[in-house]
Amino acid sequence: LTRASFEVGQDLVRQIVDEWNKGIIGASLYRIVVRGLTNPLDQESFKKQLTAKVADVKKIRERMMEAGRITFEADITGGAEALGQRLENLNFQGFKIHVEKVEPQQLTLRCAR
């Protein structure tokens, strides 16, 4: 019984690690620059809505704030171009997102109310 419990536990751990790897491994690091997203509450809302509405965005964090824009760093599967197309068609609560520029490792967006 002890051995069976150990083997079942090992198998469960293996399954969990496999599922986690499917979500994070294979993701690439991208910069998402958003102009016009100056309010801290809107910035947090953007992050929450982005991760909730786009399964390809695994993790997003702030990296730099400048006058009139914020730069995020995100783990994304599927690439910047695919993400840009998705964002153009998404409805964000409280603001509209427009894709200005898509580069290999960076997406530049404009936010408007």
Stockholm file with secondary structure:
# STOCKHOLM 1.0

chainA/1-113         LTRASFEVGQDLVRQIVDEWNKGIIGASLYRIVVRGLTNPLDQESFKKQLTAKVADVKKIRERMMEAGRITFEADITGGAEALGQRLENLNFQGFKIHVEKVEPQQLTLRCAR
#=GR chainA/1-113 SS CHHHHHHHHHHHHHHHHHHHHHHHTTCEEEEEEEETCCSHHHHHHHHHHHHHHCTTEEEEEEEEEETTEEEEEEEESSCHHHHHHHHHHCCBTTBEEEEEEEETTEEEEEEEC
#=GC SS_cons         CHHHHHHHHHHHHHHHHHHHHHHHTTCEEEEEEEETCCSHHHHHHHHHHHHHHCTTEEEEEEEEEETTEEEEEEEESSCHHHHHHHHHHCCBTTBEEEEEEEETTEEEEEEEC
//
